[in-house]
Amino acid sequence: MVYTIAALLSVALSAGTTTAPRCAEPAAPTGDYMYTFSTTEETGSPTVGTVRVHGDRTRIDMEKNDSKDYIFLTDNGTRMLSVHPDRKEVSQISSPSFERIIGTSLRMVSPIVKFKVLNSKIYSERVATGQKLLGYATEQIRMTERFDVHIVAMGFDGGTEHHTVVTDYWVSPGLDLGSNPLLTLLEHAGTAMAQTDADFVQKEASVRAQALAGTPLRTIVKETSIDDKGIEHSKTHSIDITSVHQGAQPAALFEVPSGYRIKSGSM
């Protein structure tokens, strides 16, 4: 029952020699640049996207289901505009709100479903020097989150699930590709039910900010949950930055087309 509820609610809302010269580290991008990313789950095809940065504006295009929708980030990434060319409409929301939109949506179903987060523990550790990715030296940082969630649905006790989410990041210190709320949303999917608790959200954000000194070039999230009957479920998903290129980006790509209707507070 617990998994059925969670699934339905989620719908509401991826050799050289020692004498060879060493390659120089690529520089962190400044000014205009673009990068591509891919998200992959255990089943299904990867979802890919392209991010372009021009000054203080960012555009995110997703290549999925033949959609022509795209996203603008403005105000240093704090405001998010989702552009829908098919209906000439723009939805507007704050980026932090979007990043936690699954947890927010779960809170909105109360009193139909109530979630109580218990025994939360979040910590990070440096695992090792990671492999080079896209020419950047990386460090592997691991963030572990353990928590229990007790669920009551329509007055019925749905039991308690015990969750462990282990997220491995491969980070190049000092490489900052800016905000990407879509990737943050995907990264946090495994802790969606725990995000109904404000204290958990604050602690998770604090530990992540202290652990990471740059944009992860690779992220692997392993989720495991065990219900009251001892039945275990697990899944893994990954996020990869697949290319980084510096170069001028056309300013016209970062303007909302004229004549589009803007809807505030909605996605």
C-alpha positions in Angstrom: 0.0 0.0 0.0 2.8 2.4 0.9 4.5 2.0 -2.5 1.2 2.4 -4.3 0.6 5.7 -2.5 4.1 6.9 -3.2 3.9 6.0 -6.9 0.6 7.7 -7.4 1.8 10.9 -5.6 5.0 10.9 -7.6 3.0 10.9 -10.8 1.3 14.1 -9.7 4.2 15.8 -10.2 17.6 9.7 -15.3 47.8 4.0 -21.1 50.2 6.2 -21.4 53.9 6.2 -20.4 55.5 7.9 -17.4 57.5 10.1 -19.7 54.5 11.5 -21.6 53.6 15.1 -20.9 50.6 15.6 -18.7 47.6 17.3 -20.3 46.7 20.7 -18.8 43.6 20.9 -16.7 40.7 22.6 -18.6 39.8 25.9 -17.2 36.5 26.5 -15.5 34.2 28.3 -18.0 33.7 32.0 -17.6 31.4 34.3 -19.6 29.2 32.5 -22.0 29.3 28.7 -22.2 27.1 25.6 -22.6 27.1 22.0 -21.4 25.1 18.9 -22.0 23.8 16.3 -19.5 22.2 12.9 -19.4 20.1 11.2 -16.7 19.7 7.5 -16.6 17.5 5.1 -14.6 17.8 1.3 -14.4 14.9 1.0 -16.9 14.1 3.2 -19.8 16.2 5.3 -22.1 18.4 8.2 -21.0 17.0 11.7 -20.9 19.4 14.3 -22.2 19.4 18.1 -22.2 21.4 21.2 -23.1 22.2 24.1 -20.8 23.3 27.5 -22.2 24.6 30.4 -20.1 24.7 34.0 -21.2 25.7 36.5 -18.6 23.3 36.0 -15.6 20.7 34.1 -17.7 20.5 30.4 -18.3 18.4 28.3 -20.7 17.7 24.6 -20.3 16.4 22.5 -23.2 15.3 18.9 -22.7 15.2 16.4 -25.5 12.2 14.4 -24.4 8.9 13.3 -26.0 9.3 15.8 -28.9 8.5 18.6 -26.5 9.5 22.1 -27.5 9.3 23.4 -23.9 12.4 24.9 -22.4 13.4 26.7 -19.1 14.9 30.1 -18.3 16.7 30.8 -15.1 16.9 34.5 -14.1 17.8 36.6 -11.1 21.0 34.5 -10.5 19.1 31.3 -10.9 16.5 32.0 -8.2 13.6 32.5 -10.6 12.5 29.9 -13.1 10.4 30.4 -16.2 9.1 27.4 -18.0 8.3 28.3 -21.6 5.6 26.4 -23.5 5.7 27.4 -27.3 2.7 25.1 -28.1 0.3 27.2 -26.1 2.4 30.5 -26.0 2.5 30.4 -22.2 5.1 30.9 -19.5 4.9 29.4 -16.0 6.9 31.1 -13.3 8.1 29.8 -10.0 11.2 30.2 -7.7 14.0 27.7 -8.4 14.2 26.4 -4.8 10.5 25.7 -4.8 10.8 23.7 -8.0 13.8 21.7 -6.6 11.6 20.5 -3.7 8.3 20.3 -5.6 7.8 16.6 -5.0 8.0 17.0 -1.2 5.8 20.1 -1.4 3.2 18.2 -3.4 3.2 15.4 -0.8 2.5 17.9 1.9 -0.4 19.3 0.0 -2.3 15.9 0.1 -2.6 16.2 3.9 -5.0 15.2 5.6 -5.6 12.4 3.1 -2.0 11.1 3.6 0.2 12.1 6.5 4.0 11.5 6.6 6.0 11.5 9.7 9.8 11.5 9.3 11.7 9.8 12.1 15.3 9.0 13.1 17.0 11.0 10.3 20.8 10.9 10.0 22.7 12.7 7.2 26.4 12.8 6.8 29.1 13.1 4.1 32.6 11.7 3.5 35.4 11.9 1.0 35.8 8.5 -0.6 38.8 8.8 -2.9 40.4 10.8 -5.7 38.1 10.1 -8.6 38.9 9.5 -12.2 39.2 12.4 -14.7 35.9 13.4 -16.3 35.9 15.6 -19.4 39.6 16.3 -18.6 38.8 17.6 -15.1 40.4 15.9 -12.0 37.7 14.9 -9.6 37.1 13.9 -6.0 34.5 11.3 -5.0 32.3 12.5 -2.2 29.6 10.3 -0.7 26.5 11.6 1.1 24.5 9.1 3.1 20.9 9.7 4.3 19.1 7.4 6.6 15.5 8.1 7.7 12.2 6.4 8.6 8.9 7.5 7.3 5.6 6.5 9.0 2.6 6.9 6.7 -1.1 7.2 7.5 -3.4 7.2 4.5 -7.1 8.1 4.9 -7.0 7.0 8.5 -5.3 3.7 7.8 -1.9 2.9 9.2 0.5 2.4 6.2 3.3 1.3 8.4 6.9 2.6 8.6 9.5 2.4 5.9 13.2 2.5 6.6 15.2 4.4 3.9 18.8 4.6 3.0 19.9 6.9 0.1 23.6 6.9 -0.8 24.6 9.5 -3.3 28.1 9.5 -4.8 29.4 12.7 -6.4 32.4 13.1 -8.6 33.3 16.8 -8.2 36.1 18.9 -9.7 36.8 21.5 -7.0 36.2 25.0 -8.3 34.2 24.0 -11.4 30.9 25.9 -11.1 28.4 25.4 -13.9 25.7 27.4 -12.1 22.2 26.4 -10.9 20.2 23.6 -12.6 17.0 22.9 -10.7 16.0 20.0 -12.9 19.1 18.1 -11.9 18.6 19.0 -8.3 15.0 17.7 -8.5 16.2 14.4 -9.9 18.9 14.1 -7.4 16.5 14.6 -4.5 13.8 12.2 -5.8 15.0 9.4 -3.5 14.2 11.5 -0.4 10.9 12.8 -1.6 8.9 11.7 1.4 11.4 13.0 3.8 11.2 16.4 2.2 7.8 16.8 3.8 9.8 17.6 6.9 11.3 21.1 7.0 14.1 20.1 9.5 15.2 17.3 7.2 15.3 19.6 4.2 17.4 22.2 6.0 19.8 19.6 7.3 20.2 17.9 3.9 20.9 21.3 2.2 23.5 22.2 4.8 25.4 18.9 4.6 25.4 19.0 0.8 26.6 22.6 0.7 29.5 21.8 3.0 30.5 18.6 1.2 30.5 19.9 -2.4 33.0 22.5 -3.6 31.8 22.6 -7.2 29.3 21.2 -9.7 29.2 17.4 -9.8 30.3 16.0 -13.2 28.7 12.6 -12.2 26.1 11.7 -9.6 25.0 8.2 -8.8 22.0 7.8 -6.4 21.3 4.4 -4.8 18.0 4.2 -2.9 17.0 1.3 -0.6 13.8 1.0 1.5 12.6 -1.8 3.8 9.0 -2.0 4.9 7.5 -3.5 8.2 7.4 -6.9 6.6 11.1 -6.9 5.7 10.5 -6.5 2.0 13.3 -4.6 0.4 13.2 -2.4 -2.7 16.1 -0.7 -4.3 16.9 1.3 -7.4 19.7 3.4 -8.9 19.8 6.4 -11.1 22.6 8.6 -12.4 23.2 12.1 -13.7 26.2 12.9 -15.9 27.6 16.1 -17.4 28.6 14.9 -20.9 30.3 17.9 -22.4 31.4 21.5 -21.4 32.1 24.1 -24.1 33.0 27.8 -23.7 31.8 30.2 -26.3 29.4 33.0 -27.1 25.7 32.2 -26.9 23.1 34.1 -29.0 21.3 36.6 -26.8 18.0 36.0 -28.6 17.9 32.5 -27.1 17.4 34.0 -23.6 14.4 36.2 -24.3 10.8 35.2 -23.8 9.0 35.5 -27.1 6.6 38.4 -27.3 2.9 37.7 -26.9 3.3 34.9 -24.4 1.0 34.8 -21.4 2.8 34.6 -18.0 1.3 32.5 -15.1 2.9 33.1 -11.7 3.3 30.5 -9.0 2.6 27.6 -11.3 4.5 24.9 -13.3 
